[in-house]
Amino acid sequence: MIDRRYDISFFNLLADSYHRLIGQPLVPEEISSDRAVQWLYEDAPFGLLAHNTAPDPIFIYGNKTAQRCFEYTWEELTALPSRLSAEPAEQSERQHFLERVEKDGYVTGYRGIRITKYGKRFWIEDATVWDLTDESGKFCGQAALLPVVEDVQNAAPGAKVQS
């Protein structure tokens, strides 16, 4: 399995696809290009996940903030089918949402319930999910930016991701 934590080619796929579809930079412009890959993986204040194009997609990337949210290590997360980030009852809704992303290229403002490795439920709010496409237009998977998470039972609405 390819380790994409500090992979510049994969970073470019994430950042270029995001910019092309959303019209904004994935990484703040004040972050230098030689530090951007590390910043996205280690220091970004939002969770970022990506999965591949397999029939049952597997996570191929999850920054440290996403790993903390889902309570998985890098090795565990990048072996996990992405559908397992949602409870079985939520998986159908999640699949319909991903089909909208596939149709439109991206969706912003998404809200849904997700679960950690230990079964703790939490909301993701105001998420952006987009198709990963290379410069030739080849579909390479999907990515999700999670700026806000909220514990289903305890947190105040709109709580920022804890990093």
Secondary structure, 3 states (H helix, E strand, C coil): CCCCCCCHHHHHHHHHHHHHHHCCCCCCCCCCHHHHHHHHHHHCCCEEEEECCCCCCEEEEECHHHHHHHCCCHHHHCCCEHHHHCCHHHHHHHHHHHHHHHHHCEEEEEEEEEECCCCCEEEEEEEEEEEEECCCCCEEEEEEEECEEEECCCCCCCCECCC
